[in-house]
């Protein structure tokens, strides 16, 4: 069965949409809406939708164009700053790795100096020395093991330092 469309339906919809309903319409159209269920439905649905649209417009308060522009500029500046910081984080990681390598070298020099300057300090072997000798590393005394310990600590801590620096983004 084909639905029937009332010939006054467009007029009723226009009256409601333009805000002329119910005060500024002819009496004949008003009488027709009371008798025609299709037109009464158009009035009910259209009125509800228009009222909802009016309340939605009233509740929404979009920011001014100046605020939108300011936010876009701030976002662009922040992204540019992040892009500029990326090479700096790489340089920081390399600096930490270089400092760790320098520390290992200085510890090795200090160990050699202590062995020559104060031989009484290195006269007692330690458990670490024994472990390093059993690993077939060129270690002759406890102070000779110090550079190997520093190197192992560097190899363990350098990747952690790089991760912490890079992960701050």
Secondary structure, DSSP 8 states (H G I E B T S, - for coil): ------TTHHHHHHHHHTT-TTTTS-HHHHHHHHH-HHHHHHHHHHHHHHHHHHHHHHH-----HHHHHHHHHHHHHHHHHHHHHHHHHHHHHHHHHHHHHHHHHHHHHHHHHHHHH-GGGG-S--HHHHHHHHTT-S--SHHHHHHHHHHHHHHHHHHHHHHHHHTT-
